[in-house]
């Protein structure tokens, strides 16, 4: 991977957990449960289009774990650096990994 592709991939991976941490809670606070659905559509959809449609993330191989790994790593780091206990960050990272595995399994059965 060249340096420009690595920088682009890092930036694309950074944007996803950054927007989750920045916006998701505010959507839920303002609009309740429907805000969570709106955040899911807007944040995940927009960053997916940016990373995969525009091509910010460079991928090699058959496994597509980039956004799930970025969310898990980014939210874990934000939880730890934000003063949350390590246990909460570990739980968040674990569920993000489980979600990525389930998503990959479902996609593999459909293809």
N, CA, C and O atoms as CSV, one atom per row, in Angstrom:
chain,resi,resn,atom,element,x,y,z
A,1,UNK,N,N,0.852,-1.170,0.000
A,1,UNK,CA,C,0.000,0.000,0.000
A,1,UNK,C,C,0.901,1.238,0.000
A,1,UNK,O,O,1.858,1.333,0.768
A,2,UNK,N,N,0.574,2.155,-0.861
A,2,UNK,CA,C,1.358,3.383,-0.941
A,2,UNK,C,C,0.984,4.326,0.202
A,2,UNK,O,O,-0.047,4.141,0.849
A,3,UNK,N,N,1.808,5.322,0.446
A,3,UNK,CA,C,1.559,6.279,1.527
A,3,UNK,C,C,0.251,7.052,1.323
A,3,UNK,O,O,-0.513,7.187,2.279
A,4,UNK,N,N,-0.041,7.565,0.124
A,4,UNK,CA,C,-1.336,8.253,-0.047
A,4,UNK,C,C,-2.544,7.354,0.215
A,4,UNK,O,O,-3.534,7.806,0.791
A,5,UNK,N,N,-2.476,6.083,-0.201
A,5,UNK,CA,C,-3.577,5.154,0.083
A,5,UNK,C,C,-3.695,4.883,1.578
A,5,UNK,O,O,-4.803,4.770,2.102
A,6,UNK,N,N,-2.562,4.777,2.267
A,6,UNK,CA,C,-2.582,4.549,3.713
A,6,UNK,C,C,-3.194,5.746,4.441
A,6,UNK,O,O,-3.980,5.570,5.372
A,7,UNK,N,N,-2.840,6.953,4.025
A,7,UNK,CA,C,-3.392,8.157,4.655
A,7,UNK,C,C,-4.890,8.252,4.387
A,7,UNK,O,O,-5.660,8.576,5.291
A,8,UNK,N,N,-5.307,7.974,3.161
A,8,UNK,CA,C,-6.716,8.008,2.812
A,8,UNK,C,C,-7.507,6.958,3.601
A,8,UNK,O,O,-8.606,7.242,4.078
A,9,UNK,N,N,-6.960,5.764,3.737
A,9,UNK,CA,C,-7.621,4.699,4.492
A,9,UNK,C,C,-7.736,5.078,5.965
A,9,UNK,O,O,-8.779,4.858,6.581
A,10,UNK,N,N,-6.672,5.648,6.532
A,10,UNK,CA,C,-6.710,6.076,7.933
A,10,UNK,C,C,-7.754,7.164,8.129
A,10,UNK,O,O,-8.504,7.132,9.104
A,11,UNK,N,N,-7.812,8.134,7.207
A,11,UNK,CA,C,-8.795,9.216,7.327
A,11,UNK,C,C,-10.218,8.672,7.227
A,11,UNK,O,O,-11.092,9.074,7.995
A,12,UNK,N,N,-10.453,7.761,6.289
A,12,UNK,CA,C,-11.777,7.157,6.161
A,12,UNK,C,C,-12.160,6.358,7.387
A,12,UNK,O,O,-13.314,6.376,7.814
A,13,UNK,N,N,-11.185,5.653,7.958
A,13,UNK,CA,C,-11.441,4.874,9.172
A,13,UNK,C,C,-11.671,5.786,10.370
A,13,UNK,O,O,-12.435,5.430,11.267
A,14,UNK,N,N,-11.038,6.938,10.409
A,14,UNK,CA,C,-11.197,7.877,11.515
A,14,UNK,C,C,-12.570,8.540,11.495
A,14,UNK,O,O,-13.176,8.749,12.546
A,15,UNK,N,N,-13.058,8.866,10.314
A,15,UNK,CA,C,-14.313,9.613,10.185
A,15,UNK,C,C,-15.492,8.844,10.780
A,15,UNK,O,O,-16.359,9.444,11.416
A,16,UNK,N,N,-15.537,7.531,10.583
A,16,UNK,CA,C,-16.690,6.739,11.029
A,16,UNK,C,C,-16.886,6.770,12.548
A,16,UNK,O,O,-17.954,7.192,12.991
A,17,UNK,N,N,-15.919,6.350,13.372
A,17,UNK,CA,C,-16.164,6.416,14.819
A,17,UNK,C,C,-16.257,7.847,15.338
A,17,UNK,O,O,-16.926,8.099,16.340
A,18,UNK,N,N,-15.593,8.786,14.666
A,18,UNK,CA,C,-15.684,10.189,15.067
A,18,UNK,C,C,-17.119,10.686,14.939
A,18,UNK,O,O,-17.636,11.326,15.855
A,19,UNK,N,N,-17.761,10.398,13.822
A,19,UNK,CA,C,-19.148,10.826,13.639
A,19,UNK,C,C,-20.102,10.084,14.572
A,19,UNK,O,O,-21.074,10.665,15.057
A,20,UNK,N,N,-19.831,8.811,14.823
A,20,UNK,CA,C,-20.664,8.066,15.770
A,20,UNK,C,C,-20.605,8.724,17.142
A,20,UNK,O,O,-21.634,8.992,17.762
A,21,UNK,N,N,-19.402,8.975,17.600
A,21,UNK,CA,C,-19.212,9.564,18.934
A,21,UNK,C,C,-19.777,10.985,19.003
A,21,UNK,O,O,-20.325,11.388,20.029
A,22,UNK,N,N,-19.645,11.736,17.919
A,22,UNK,CA,C,-20.065,13.131,17.896
A,22,UNK,C,C,-21.577,13.294,17.761
A,22,UNK,O,O,-22.157,14.160,18.417
A,23,UNK,N,N,-22.224,12.486,16.930
A,23,UNK,CA,C,-23.611,12.751,16.561
A,23,UNK,C,C,-24.657,11.784,17.104
A,23,UNK,O,O,-25.784,12.193,17.385
A,24,UNK,N,N,-24.306,10.516,17.257
A,24,UNK,CA,C,-25.323,9.509,17.566
A,24,UNK,C,C,-26.096,9.839,18.848
A,24,UNK,O,O,-27.326,9.811,18.856
A,25,UNK,N,N,-25.382,10.147,19.916
A,25,UNK,CA,C,-26.031,10.463,21.194
A,25,UNK,C,C,-26.937,11.672,21.097
A,25,UNK,O,O,-28.002,11.708,21.714
A,26,UNK,N,N,-26.518,12.666,20.322
A,26,UNK,CA,C,-27.328,13.875,20.160
A,26,UNK,C,C,-28.621,13.565,19.409
A,26,UNK,O,O,-29.681,14.089,19.751
A,27,UNK,N,N,-28.534,12.720,18.393
A,27,UNK,CA,C,-29.742,12.317,17.676
A,27,UNK,C,C,-30.722,11.637,18.621
A,27,UNK,O,O,-31.917,11.931,18.597
A,28,UNK,N,N,-30.220,10.728,19.453
A,28,UNK,CA,C,-31.090,9.994,20.378
A,28,UNK,C,C,-31.649,10.927,21.451
A,28,UNK,O,O,-32.816,10.802,21.824
A,29,UNK,N,N,-30.842,11.854,21.949
A,29,UNK,CA,C,-31.329,12.814,22.951
A,29,UNK,C,C,-32.467,13.659,22.393
A,29,UNK,O,O,-33.473,13.878,23.066
A,30,UNK,N,N,-32.304,14.131,21.165
A,30,UNK,CA,C,-33.295,15.039,20.581
A,30,UNK,C,C,-34.550,14.329,20.095
A,30,UNK,O,O,-35.649,14.861,20.253
A,31,UNK,N,N,-34.417,13.132,19.503
A,31,UNK,CA,C,-35.558,12.488,18.861
A,31,UNK,C,C,-35.889,11.111,19.421
A,31,UNK,O,O,-36.765,10.432,18.884
A,32,UNK,N,N,-35.228,10.687,20.465
A,32,UNK,CA,C,-35.536,9.397,21.074
A,32,UNK,C,C,-35.115,8.230,20.188
A,32,UNK,O,O,-34.146,8.337,19.435
A,33,UNK,N,N,-35.846,7.110,20.276
A,33,UNK,CA,C,-35.455,5.918,19.513
A,33,UNK,C,C,-35.381,6.148,18.002
A,33,UNK,O,O,-34.505,5.596,17.336
A,34,UNK,N,N,-36.291,6.956,17.460
A,34,UNK,CA,C,-36.243,7.211,16.021
A,34,UNK,C,C,-34.958,7.959,15.655
A,34,UNK,O,O,-34.473,7.846,14.530
A,35,UNK,N,N,-34.415,8.713,16.592
A,35,UNK,CA,C,-33.139,9.384,16.364
A,35,UNK,C,C,-32.001,8.398,16.185
A,35,UNK,O,O,-31.074,8.649,15.415
A,36,UNK,N,N,-32.065,7.268,16.899
A,36,UNK,CA,C,-31.059,6.224,16.715
A,36,UNK,C,C,-31.127,5.632,15.324
A,36,UNK,O,O,-30.094,5.369,14.707
A,37,UNK,N,N,-32.341,5.419,14.821
A,37,UNK,CA,C,-32.503,4.897,13.462
A,37,UNK,C,C,-32.036,5.921,12.433
A,37,UNK,O,O,-31.404,5.569,11.437
A,38,UNK,N,N,-32.349,7.181,12.678
A,38,UNK,CA,C,-31.905,8.237,11.758
A,38,UNK,C,C,-30.381,8.346,11.762
A,38,UNK,O,O,-29.758,8.508,10.713
A,39,UNK,N,N,-29.794,8.257,12.947
A,39,UNK,CA,C,-28.333,8.314,13.044
A,39,UNK,C,C,-27.707,7.136,12.318
A,39,UNK,O,O,-26.704,7.292,11.623
A,40,UNK,N,N,-28.298,5.953,12.479
A,40,UNK,CA,C,-27.759,4.773,11.803
A,40,UNK,C,C,-27.770,4.966,10.299
A,40,UNK,O,O,-26.779,4.686,9.624
A,41,UNK,N,N,-28.873,5.437,9.780
A,41,UNK,CA,C,-28.958,5.647,8.340
A,41,UNK,C,C,-28.029,6.736,7.844
A,41,UNK,O,O,-27.352,6.569,6.830
A,42,UNK,N,N,-27.995,7.840,8.552
A,42,UNK,CA,C,-27.195,8.976,8.091
A,42,UNK,C,C,-25.699,8.759,8.296
A,42,UNK,O,O,-24.908,8.984,7.379
A,43,UNK,N,N,-25.311,8.329,9.483
A,43,UNK,CA,C,-23.880,8.194,9.772
A,43,UNK,C,C,-23.284,7.004,9.032
A,43,UNK,O,O,-22.284,7.144,8.327
A,44,UNK,N,N,-23.891,5.844,9.189
A,44,UNK,CA,C,-23.347,4.647,8.547
A,44,UNK,C,C,-23.460,4.758,7.033
A,44,UNK,O,O,-22.513,4.440,6.313
A,45,UNK,N,N,-24.608,5.205,6.548
A,45,UNK,CA,C,-24.800,5.328,5.105
A,45,UNK,C,C,-23.846,6.326,4.463
A,45,UNK,O,O,-23.250,6.045,3.423
A,46,UNK,N,N,-23.705,7.486,5.084
A,46,UNK,CA,C,-22.824,8.508,4.527
A,46,UNK,C,C,-21.365,8.066,4.545
A,46,UNK,O,O,-20.652,8.241,3.557
A,47,UNK,N,N,-20.920,7.501,5.648
A,47,UNK,CA,C,-19.518,7.080,5.697
A,47,UNK,C,C,-19.264,5.870,4.817
A,47,UNK,O,O,-18.167,5.728,4.278
A,48,UNK,N,N,-20.258,4.986,4.654
A,48,UNK,CA,C,-20.081,3.862,3.736
A,48,UNK,C,C,-19.911,4.376,2.317
A,48,UNK,O,O,-19.025,3.923,1.592
A,49,UNK,N,N,-20.762,5.329,1.915
A,49,UNK,CA,C,-20.637,5.908,0.571
A,49,UNK,C,C,-19.292,6.601,0.389
A,49,UNK,O,O,-18.672,6.491,-0.668
A,50,UNK,N,N,-18.846,7.307,1.407
A,50,UNK,CA,C,-17.560,7.995,1.338
A,50,UNK,C,C,-16.408,6.999,1.247
A,50,UNK,O,O,-15.507,7.165,0.425
A,51,UNK,N,N,-16.432,5.966,2.086
A,51,UNK,CA,C,-15.323,5.013,2.136
A,51,UNK,C,C,-15.324,4.037,0.965
A,51,UNK,O,O,-14.261,3.702,0.442
A,52,UNK,N,N,-16.496,3.577,0.548
A,52,UNK,CA,C,-16.549,2.550,-0.487
A,52,UNK,C,C,-16.986,3.087,-1.843
A,52,UNK,O,O,-16.491,2.640,-2.878
A,53,UNK,N,N,-17.907,4.039,-1.844
A,53,UNK,CA,C,-18.353,4.616,-3.111
A,53,UNK,C,C,-17.308,5.549,-3.702
A,53,UNK,O,O,-16.943,5.425,-4.871
A,54,UNK,N,N,-16.831,6.481,-2.891
A,54,UNK,CA,C,-15.801,7.420,-3.338
A,54,UNK,C,C,-14.440,6.733,-3.341
A,54,UNK,O,O,-13.576,7.070,-4.150
A,55,UNK,N,N,-14.249,5.786,-2.452
A,55,UNK,CA,C,-13.009,5.015,-2.427
A,55,UNK,C,C,-11.943,5.518,-1.473
A,55,UNK,O,O,-10.751,5.394,-1.752
A,56,UNK,N,N,-12.365,6.091,-0.336
A,56,UNK,CA,C,-11.357,6.548,0.632
A,56,UNK,C,C,-10.587,5.392,1.252
A,56,UNK,O,O,-9.396,5.524,1.535
A,57,UNK,N,N,-11.253,4.255,1.467
A,57,UNK,CA,C,-10.580,3.104,2.062
A,57,UNK,C,C,-10.063,2.189,0.961
A,57,UNK,O,O,-10.795,1.807,0.048
A,58,UNK,N,N,-8.801,1.855,1.071
A,58,UNK,CA,C,-8.190,0.931,0.124
A,58,UNK,C,C,-8.256,-0.467,0.712
A,58,UNK,O,O,-7.816,-0.692,1.839
A,59,UNK,N,N,-8.807,-1.409,-0.051
A,59,UNK,CA,C,-8.966,-2.763,0.456
A,59,UNK,C,C,-8.206,-3.752,-0.408
A,59,UNK,O,O,-8.118,-3.607,-1.628
A,60,UNK,N,N,-7.666,-4.750,0.249
A,60,UNK,CA,C,-7.060,-5.870,-0.458
A,60,UNK,C,C,-7.636,-7.140,0.143
A,60,UNK,O,O,-7.935,-7.182,1.336
A,61,UNK,N,N,-7.791,-8.156,-0.656
A,61,UNK,CA,C,-8.333,-9.417,-0.144
A,61,UNK,C,C,-9.842,-9.438,-0.172
A,61,UNK,O,O,-10.492,-8.501,-0.636
A,62,UNK,N,N,-10.388,-10.535,0.338
A,62,UNK,CA,C,-11.836,-10.755,0.262
A,62,UNK,C,C,-12.586,-10.263,1.495
A,62,UNK,O,O,-13.788,-10.013,1.403
A,63,UNK,N,N,-11.931,-10.115,2.642
A,63,UNK,CA,C,-12.629,-9.756,3.882
A,63,UNK,C,C,-12.872,-8.258,3.949
A,63,UNK,O,O,-11.958,-7.460,3.741
A,64,UNK,N,N,-14.107,-7.886,4.239
A,64,UNK,CA,C,-14.467,-6.480,4.383
A,64,UNK,C,C,-14.772,-6.205,5.850
A,64,UNK,O,O,-15.933,-6.233,6.258
A,65,UNK,N,N,-13.756,-5.945,6.629
A,65,UNK,CA,C,-13.950,-5.669,8.057
A,65,UNK,C,C,-13.550,-4.249,8.403
A,65,UNK,O,O,-13.475,-3.893,9.580
A,66,UNK,N,N,-13.295,-3.444,7.403
A,66,UNK,CA,C,-12.717,-2.135,7.621
A,66,UNK,C,C,-13.561,-1.231,8.513
A,66,UNK,O,O,-13.037,-0.705,9.495
A,67,UNK,N,N,-14.834,-1.026,8.221
A,67,UNK,CA,C,-15.630,-0.088,9.000
A,67,UNK,C,C,-15.969,-0.642,10.380
A,67,UNK,O,O,-16.019,0.121,11.345
A,68,UNK,N,N,-16.201,-1.938,10.497
A,68,UNK,CA,C,-16.468,-2.524,11.808
A,68,UNK,C,C,-15.229,-2.427,12.693
A,68,UNK,O,O,-15.329,-2.111,13.879
A,69,UNK,N,N,-14.064,-2.699,12.114
A,69,UNK,CA,C,-12.831,-2.591,12.889
A,69,UNK,C,C,-12.556,-1.135,13.275
A,69,UNK,O,O,-12.120,-0.856,14.392
A,70,UNK,N,N,-12.812,-0.212,12.348
A,70,UNK,CA,C,-12.608,1.208,12.640
A,70,UNK,C,C,-13.528,1.666,13.764
A,70,UNK,O,O,-13.100,2.398,14.656
A,71,UNK,N,N,-14.795,1.240,13.730
A,71,UNK,CA,C,-15.727,1.620,14.788
A,71,UNK,C,C,-15.301,1.034,16.126
A,71,UNK,O,O,-15.316,1.725,17.144
A,72,UNK,N,N,-14.920,-0.241,16.126
A,72,UNK,CA,C,-14.512,-0.888,17.378
A,72,UNK,C,C,-13.273,-0.217,17.959
A,72,UNK,O,O,-13.246,0.124,19.142
A,73,UNK,N,N,-12.261,-0.030,17.139
A,73,UNK,CA,C,-11.009,0.571,17.630
A,73,UNK,C,C,-11.213,2.024,18.028
A,73,UNK,O,O,-10.722,2.457,19.071
A,74,UNK,N,N,-11.928,2.776,17.212
A,74,UNK,CA,C,-12.135,4.196,17.500
A,74,UNK,C,C,-12.976,4.438,18.733
A,74,UNK,O,O,-12.644,5.297,19.550
A,75,UNK,N,N,-14.067,3.692,18.883
A,75,UNK,CA,C,-14.926,3.880,20.051
A,75,UNK,C,C,-14.270,3.361,21.318
A,75,UNK,O,O,-14.496,3.906,22.399
A,76,UNK,N,N,-13.455,2.308,21.202
A,76,UNK,CA,C,-12.712,1.811,22.361
A,76,UNK,C,C,-11.711,2.869,22.830
A,76,UNK,O,O,-11.613,3.155,24.023
A,77,UNK,N,N,-10.976,3.439,21.889
A,77,UNK,CA,C,-10.000,4.478,22.246
A,77,UNK,C,C,-10.692,5.708,22.826
A,77,UNK,O,O,-10.213,6.287,23.801
A,78,UNK,N,N,-11.819,6.110,22.230
A,78,UNK,CA,C,-12.545,7.274,22.739
A,78,UNK,C,C,-13.089,7.022,24.136
A,78,UNK,O,O,-13.085,7.926,24.972
A,79,UNK,N,N,-13.556,5.808,24.400
A,79,UNK,CA,C,-14.058,5.482,25.734
A,79,UNK,C,C,-12.943,5.551,26.763
A,79,UNK,O,O,-13.124,6.103,27.848
A,80,UNK,N,N,-11.790,4.991,26.421
A,80,UNK,CA,C,-10.663,4.987,27.352
A,80,UNK,C,C,-10.122,6.397,27.583
A,80,UNK,O,O,-9.861,6.785,28.722
A,81,UNK,N,N,-9.956,7.159,26.511
A,81,UNK,CA,C,-9.405,8.505,26.639
A,81,UNK,C,C,-10.409,9.493,27.216
A,81,UNK,O,O,-10.019,10.518,27.776
A,82,UNK,N,N,-11.701,9.193,27.083
A,82,UNK,CA,C,-12.738,10.073,27.596
A,82,UNK,C,C,-13.009,9.898,29.080
A,82,UNK,O,O,-13.866,10.585,29.636
A,83,UNK,N,N,-12.298,8.995,29.724
A,83,UNK,CA,C,-12.463,8.811,31.159
A,83,UNK,C,C,-13.406,7.686,31.539
A,83,UNK,O,O,-13.604,7.426,32.726
A,84,UNK,N,N,-13.996,7.008,30.553
A,84,UNK,CA,C,-14.841,5.859,30.880
A,84,UNK,C,C,-13.965,4.733,31.405
A,84,UNK,O,O,-12.760,4.697,31.160
A,85,UNK,N,N,-14.582,3.827,32.121
A,85,UNK,CA,C,-13.807,2.712,32.635
A,85,UNK,C,C,-13.438,1.766,31.495
A,85,UNK,O,O,-14.144,1.690,30.489
A,86,UNK,N,N,-12.351,1.061,31.654
A,86,UNK,CA,C,-11.857,0.143,30.633
A,86,UNK,C,C,-12.875,-0.960,30.352
A,86,UNK,O,O,-12.967,-1.447,29.225
A,87,UNK,N,N,-13.639,-1.356,31.371
A,87,UNK,CA,C,-14.627,-2.420,31.197
A,87,UNK,C,C,-15.702,-2.004,30.186
A,87,UNK,O,O,-16.105,-2.813,29.350
A,88,UNK,N,N,-16.167,-0.757,30.256
A,88,UNK,CA,C,-17.175,-0.275,29.313
A,88,UNK,C,C,-16.617,-0.266,27.897
A,88,UNK,O,O,-17.307,-0.666,26.960
A,89,UNK,N,N,-15.388,0.182,27.732
A,89,UNK,CA,C,-14.771,0.192,26.409
A,89,UNK,C,C,-14.596,-1.209,25.857
A,89,UNK,O,O,-14.759,-1.432,24.657
A,90,UNK,N,N,-14.264,-2.156,26.725
A,90,UNK,CA,C,-14.107,-3.545,26.293
A,90,UNK,C,C,-15.447,-4.126,25.851
A,90,UNK,O,O,-15.514,-4.865,24.869
A,91,UNK,N,N,-16.506,-3.794,26.574
A,91,UNK,CA,C,-17.842,-4.269,26.190
A,91,UNK,C,C,-18.229,-3.683,24.831
A,91,UNK,O,O,-18.732,-4.408,23.972
A,92,UNK,N,N,-18.003,-2.382,24.623
A,92,UNK,CA,C,-18.314,-1.752,23.339
A,92,UNK,C,C,-17.537,-2.410,22.204
A,92,UNK,O,O,-18.102,-2.714,21.154
A,93,UNK,N,N,-16.251,-2.627,22.413
A,93,UNK,CA,C,-15.416,-3.240,21.375
A,93,UNK,C,C,-15.864,-4.676,21.095
A,93,UNK,O,O,-15.879,-5.104,19.940
A,94,UNK,N,N,-16.224,-5.412,22.125
A,94,UNK,CA,C,-16.674,-6.790,21.944
A,94,UNK,C,C,-17.942,-6.847,21.109
A,94,UNK,O,O,-18.046,-7.663,20.193
A,95,UNK,N,N,-18.902,-5.993,21.413
A,95,UNK,CA,C,-20.143,-6.002,20.644
A,95,UNK,C,C,-19.933,-5.500,19.217
A,95,UNK,O,O,-20.618,-5.956,18.301
A,96,UNK,N,N,-19.012,-4.583,19.016
A,96,UNK,CA,C,-18.700,-4.152,17.656
A,96,UNK,C,C,-18.095,-5.303,16.853
A,96,UNK,O,O,-18.414,-5.473,15.677
A,97,UNK,N,N,-17.236,-6.081,17.473
A,97,UNK,CA,C,-16.635,-7.240,16.795
A,97,UNK,C,C,-17.707,-8.292,16.498
A,97,UNK,O,O,-17.732,-8.858,15.405
A,98,UNK,N,N,-18.583,-8.555,17.457
A,98,UNK,CA,C,-19.668,-9.516,17.233
A,98,UNK,C,C,-20.573,-9.044,16.094
A,98,UNK,O,O,-20.974,-9.845,15.250
A,99,UNK,N,N,-20.891,-7.768,16.067
A,99,UNK,CA,C,-21.702,-7.219,14.985
A,99,UNK,C,C,-21.022,-7.365,13.637
A,99,UNK,O,O,-21.674,-7.685,12.643
A,100,UNK,N,N,-19.716,-7.134,13.594
A,100,UNK,CA,C,-18.980,-7.315,12.346
A,100,UNK,C,C,-18.965,-8.760,11.888
A,100,UNK,O,O,-19.093,-9.038,10.695
A,101,UNK,N,N,-18.812,-9.681,12.826
A,101,UNK,CA,C,-18.823,-11.106,12.480
A,101,UNK,C,C,-20.197,-11.515,11.960
A,101,UNK,O,O,-20.298,-12.215,10.952
A,102,UNK,N,N,-21.260,-11.078,12.650
A,102,UNK,CA,C,-22.612,-11.396,12.189
A,102,UNK,C,C,-22.899,-10.806,10.815
A,102,UNK,O,O,-23.473,-11.472,9.953
A,103,UNK,N,N,-22.501,-9.561,10.616
A,103,UNK,CA,C,-22.691,-8.928,9.311
A,103,UNK,C,C,-21.959,-9.670,8.213
A,103,UNK,O,O,-22.517,-9.892,7.139
A,104,UNK,N,N,-20.717,-10.059,8.466
A,104,UNK,CA,C,-19.944,-10.812,7.488
A,104,UNK,C,C,-20.558,-12.164,7.196
A,104,UNK,O,O,-20.582,-12.602,6.046
A,105,UNK,N,N,-21.056,-12.830,8.231
A,105,UNK,CA,C,-21.691,-14.134,8.044
A,105,UNK,C,C,-22.966,-14.002,7.199
A,105,UNK,O,O,-23.196,-14.793,6.284
A,106,UNK,N,N,-23.781,-13.004,7.513
A,106,UNK,CA,C,-25.014,-12.803,6.751
A,106,UNK,C,C,-24.693,-12.487,5.294
A,106,UNK,O,O,-25.328,-13.025,4.387
A,107,UNK,N,N,-23.713,-11.620,5.069
A,107,UNK,CA,C,-23.321,-11.318,3.686
A,107,UNK,C,C,-22.792,-12.542,2.950
A,107,UNK,O,O,-23.055,-12.722,1.760
A,108,UNK,N,N,-22.044,-13.382,3.664
A,108,UNK,CA,C,-21.488,-14.580,3.006
A,108,UNK,C,C,-22.575,-15.579,2.647
A,108,UNK,O,O,-22.435,-16.315,1.670
A,109,UNK,N,N,-23.658,-15.621,3.418
A,109,UNK,CA,C,-24.745,-16.540,3.084
A,109,UNK,C,C,-25.601,-16.025,1.934
A,109,UNK,O,O,-26.223,-16.816,1.225
A,110,UNK,N,N,-25.639,-14.717,1.743
A,110,UNK,CA,C,-26.439,-14.137,0.669
A,110,UNK,C,C,-25.729,-14.150,-0.673
A,110,UNK,O,O,-26.375,-14.115,-1.721
A,111,UNK,N,N,-24.413,-14.200,-0.647
A,111,UNK,CA,C,-23.647,-14.109,-1.898
A,111,UNK,C,C,-23.491,-15.442,-2.577
A,111,UNK,O,O,-22.872,-15.526,-3.638
